[in-house]
């Protein structure tokens, strides 16, 4: 069984949402976190990428993109 690229992206998004909301309070939570991180890795392998996908929302400015302006008074 194969999944479409869009389905894999949706599953990765769902796993990342779950990871971001999971509060690790005990060993069981830590095991679930590890499982979810492994799951995300497997999905990314299926997608053919080793780097994280784009994040939703406004992109942060990169340090190299920000030019310092002199503040002489």
HELIX and SHEET records of a PDB file:
HELIX    1   1 UNK A    5  UNK A   21  1                                  17    
HELIX    2   2 UNK A   27  UNK A   47  1                                  21    
END                                                                             
